[in-house]
Every structure is written in structure tokens, then in C-alpha cells.
């Protein structure tokens, strides 16, 4: 092989490596962009709210699902969960839940599950 052919072959190999690197960088950049879009989407959505539960049976399951998803899943502290229950209840339900505040947090929160 002549020197010219060696240089041409070497340039071709370098070009192929460059193109492979470029494709890899493009793929990585697309993945990063998708992750960023996925993580910023929740910031643009309205924040869901836990409705206040006053004891109406029709509202019970909606309240429970909202409380589980928006409060219970985000805290392991039964004391905090108990205070949130007081905050998101009203009337006689709130009175019943408030009585559990005088108990140990674990017992009080468990008692609200029974009521």
C-alpha cells in the first residue's frame, strides 16, 4: 500500500470513529432532554389538593385516595399524618380525629384507621 492509500484509510477510520462518537453524543443528548422534559412536566401541572372531609359517605373514598397519594405516601411519620388528618377534616370527623392527638402518634394514627 502506498503512503497516500494509508493516509486515506486512516482518514476513513478516523471519520467513522468521529461519526460513531457523534451518534452516541446525539443519543445521550436526546435521553437527557427527555429526562428533563419528564421532570419539568409535573412542575407545570396544577398541584393536586386533598379535599376536606366532613363525613359525607359519598366523599369518603375520594378523600381517602387523595390522602393516601398526596400525604401518606410522602411521609413516614405517623404523627405528621395524624396532624394532616386533623387539617383535612371538618366538623364531627375532625373532633373524632383530634381526640387521637392525645395518644402516642402510632396508636393515634392507627385509631383513626379504625374510626
N, C-alpha and C positions, 0 to 999 in steps of 0.2 A: 504494500500500500504506500502511496506517496504521501508526502507531508500535507499536501492540500486535502487529500481524502481523509487523513487522520483528523485534521482540523475540522473538516465538515462533519465527520462522525461525532467528534467531541462536542461540537456546537449543537448538533441534533440531540444528543443525550442531555446536554445542559438545558435545552429548550423543553424537552419532555419533562425533566425534573421541575423546571420552573412552572410549567402548566399544571403538573400534579399538585405542587405546593399551592398554586393559585386556587385550584378547585377545592382543596382542603380548607383553605382560608375562607373561601366563599361559603362553604358548607357550615363551618364553625360560626361565621358571622350571621348566617340565617338562623341557626339554632339559638344564638344569643338574642337576636331580635325577637324571635318567637317567645322566648322565656320572658323577656322584658315586657312584651305586649300582654302576656298572660298574667304577669304580676301587677301591671298597672290597671288592668281592666277592673278589678274589684274596687280600686280607689275612685273610679269614675261612676260607679253604680251608687244609687242611694243606699244609705245604711239601713238595714232592716231593724225593726224595733219590736221589742217584746210588748204585747198588749197588756193592759192592766186587767187582771181577772177579779171580777166581783162576785162570782158564784153562779153565774148563769150556766146551766149544763151544756147548752149548745156551744158556748165559747171555750169549754174546758180543754178539749183536745188540741185546738189551735194554740191555746196558751201553753199547754204542756210541750208541744213540739217546738214552739218558739223559744221557750225557756231552756229546753234541753240543748237546742242547736246554738243559741246565742249566748247563753250564760253558763250552763252546766258543763258544756264541752270545753269551755275556755278557762275554767278554774277547778282546781282540785280541792280547794278549801271549802269544807262544808259550812264553816262559819260565814264565809263570803256568800255562798249560795243561799244560806238562810236569810241574810240581810237583803239580798236581791229579791228573794221571795216576798219579804215584807214590802219592799219598794214597789213590786209589780202586782200587788193585790190591793183590794179595797174592801170596805165595809166589813161584814162579818168574817169573811175569809181572812182579811188582814188581822182582825182581832185574834182569830184562832192561831195563825202563824206567829203573831207577836208573842203569844204565850210560850212558844217554844224557845224564845230568846233567853229565857232564864235557865234553860238546861245546858248541859255541855253541848258544844257545837255538833258533834257527831250524832248524839242522841236527839237533839232538837231537829236536825235536818231529817233524820230518819223518821221522826214522829210526823213531820209534815207529809211524808210519803204515805203514811197510813191514813191521815185525815181525809 
